[in-house]
Amino acid sequence: MEIWRENERNELGGNMKNYILVIDEGTTGVRALIYDRDMRMLDFVYEALELIYPEPDEAEVDANEIYDKTVKVCRAVVEKCGVAAEDIAGVGITTQRASWTMWNKETGEPLHNAVLWFDNRGRHQKQKYTDDPVFSGSFPGLAEALPGFYVPLILDKICDDSPEFAEELKKETTLFGNMDTWLIWKLTNGAVHATTGSMTSAGMIYDNEHCCYNLPFVGYFGFREEMLPEVCEETGFFGNMSADILGVEIPICGAFADQQSAMFSQGCLSPNTIKCTMGTGTFVDINVGSEIKTVPGLSSMISWNMGGERLYLLEGQSSTAGTCLEWAKNKLKFFDDFSEMDDLAESVDDSGGVYFIPALAGMAFAPYNDETAKGAFMGIGPGADRQHFVRAMLEGIAFAGVLFMEEAAKMGVGIDEIKVSGGVTKSRSVLQTMADVTGARVIRPKSVEATALGAAEAAAIQLGWMKPADVEKYLEIEQVVVPGENSEKLQETYQNWKKVVERTLNWDC
């Protein structure tokens, strides 16, 4: 990887260049945002992505669509903000984690649709490796423990389904990458094949403790070292975005996995600080410091590498949060607009005994870890109406986030303060429920675009505009929610909700 030279830093961070372009590629859409030197967002442009579900356990998106819409929103936001491309000092990139694709480095064409992070088709391959004496002998007991979203298992399933893809996988022209790697490679016209620790540590093909690819294991599934991207610091230099995009070359100065980016921008820089992002899914991240830690049911990942310092986190995640609300709006017609949710929920004193389990894509998270679980409404009586169902949904989404914090508390993490971000946290009911059950202060920033802000700050650090310690001064607080008078009642509801969860498990029996 090319070294960022000090004279280049000074030139690009000079007075003539006052803006950072952020590319925020999420599960359901791509956003481009412009930030100034004070980390204030000028404006953004968004384009939705068309998700593809070939089979019930499969979730994909066209990798070319991701790139094409990235270019589209970059051009559109520059025009919308009235910013000259020459005034953009650098680009910061943040993307969804664990989604991945493979492509031909000579043609630049994907070999398959990008596989999304909540794709669960790998579960159909477990028995194959459990029954394989060579695999079981080399890695005893491991096949049964692998989750259905594990990248090598999904790759193996695709190879079984498509002999043509299996043949392409063997060629030296094949490259692998998560969405950050794909975008960096495309934006630099194939000059840079790289990722970061925050991104690759989420894919379970990387040894997070020793910071190297787990080649003896993933090689069994067809991975080769030459197809894997170089792992760099989040505040690294990732080549120049081609002049084909905006008319001038612009350095890519930072890349950040979405959840770690939000964690960084919200000031979770010291051990035991917690952030909860509720967007498409729910992600609870706990900074555990410079030494890797493990808790059953929680994922251990790299938070970030900056200036030679590496931090780790523990994470609990549920793939359904905003997706539940989309389902309630579009399929069940509970409300016409998301702005109606809180008013409906607050129009009743409680959920009327109705409980909602947000397991629309299984409950593969601590402490249940059951991919066969199904979403459910339970406790429905003749007095239950639409308002009770909506309130139960918002409570259920909040409860799923609390589960992870409860697991973390078992390792001594104090839950005094929770920093939140993501579209779902605009809901008053969700935040109040979380505060009531945990007894913690819930802090929401003015902008819930914490993910994009973290990418802007990573680029700003590379440009020399700020230091990591400066993050706190850019965090503007909009709301602090404290436990209310219903805390005791909500805590009791939460305990009952956990009992209801047990009835939604083991649906393959």
Protein Blocks (a to p, Z undefined) as FASTA:
>chain_A
ZZddfklmmmmmmmklccdcdddddfkbccdddddfkopafbdcddddddddfbfkbccd
dfklmmmmmmmmmmmmmmmnopafklpmbdcddddehiacdddfklopafbdcddfkbck
lmmmmmmmmmmmklmmmmghklmmpcfklmklmmmmmmmmmmmlmmmmmpmkbccddfkl
mmmmmmnnopaccddfklmmmnopacfklopaffklmmmnopafklpccdddfkbcebja
dfklnopacddfbdcdfklmmmmmnopabghiacdddffbccddddebjbdcddehiacd
dfbdeehiacdddddddfbfklmmmmmmmmnomafbfklmmmmmmmpfbenopacddffn
ojabcfklpakbccddehiafkbcfklmmmmmmmmmmmmmmmmmmmmmmnopacfbccde
djklmpmklmmmmmmmnopacdddfblclmmmmmmmmmmmmnopacfklmmmmmccfbdc
dddfklmmmmmmmmmmmmmmmmmgoklZZ
